Amino acid sequence: MAFETPLVFFVLSLFGVVQSRQLIHHWRIAVVGASIAAAVITPTVDPVNMLLVMGPLMGLYVLSIILVSIGNRIIKNR
């Protein structure tokens, strides 16, 4: 389900609901959310495993920011 978040954010940007500035502004909340999700997903209490799960989640968040900025450009050119 987490792999679909960039696509969801892209579609929301096409509708004008989300802007890339909002995602960049709220990056701290995304880090906390990714760390909580990684803590729930990983079966052990090892922080290395948690970081291994948290890394791709943050990568998906950065990909979401890039796709939202592309979606915002598409909206502006219409």
Steps between C-alpha positions, in 0.01 A plus 500: 500500500788737572626464143180659372539826694692681222222415255231614744681829561544548124127455436418734788733760349320471166178587683673792672470359850873464579793724412867417521558790740267337750689172484836671535371708791370194688805276454546465876155347536587260219817391681306434820230312307758292314678415825173394664406291196846343494476418871166330444614313188827362635461196723811568709604791721827537310545862383699390193203305364276795573731729303507250213121524479488875563745578215274381216200668661683833500613433143137457402421830672771676296363336185156631600638854524651468151179362350289768668721771355455343155125486560497866600681593178245303298217690669667838435543423128132422444 
